Amino acid sequence: MTATDRAVELAVVAARAASERKAQEIIALDVSEQLVLTDVFLIATGTNERQVVAVVDAVEEAMHKAGAKLLRREGKSEARWVLLDFGEVVVHVQHAEDRVYYALERLWKDCPSVDLPPDARGGDGAAARAEFGDDGADGAIRLHGGM
């Protein structure tokens, strides 16, 4: 089983919204084989708490316009790691330090990545591709187990 077309579409909507607020290292993982509750994890980084909140607000607004209903939000008051649960897509917006510490990419390294268009990969896309291993073939960010 792979992520539904709707889940991928919503992940791109959320990624573009995050990218517009200058989020960095935006990646999407197809977790549908591992989890029954959601299809896609979208992970984005904010450089400070204020930016994390701005990214979260932009994602919520864009997803609402796309017809996705927010089921749960956690962590916004601390603005270090905010989780937005839209059912088919769960968005993680993390402060840069927390992103490195918790390393969700390593935790979910067995899950395939979801192709995101270049305008949905966020700022510092070259560094993200280098860090997470862009294979260059189709522009998709690929994760490697040896992080």
Secondary structure, DSSP 8 states (H G I E B T S, - for coil): ----HHHHHHHHHHHHHHHHTT-EEEEEEE-TTT-SS-SEEEEEEESSHHHHHHHHHHHHHHHHHTT----EEESTTTTSEEEEE-SSEEEEEEEHHHHHHH-HHHHTTTS-B----GGGS-BTHHHHHHHHT--SSSS-----S--
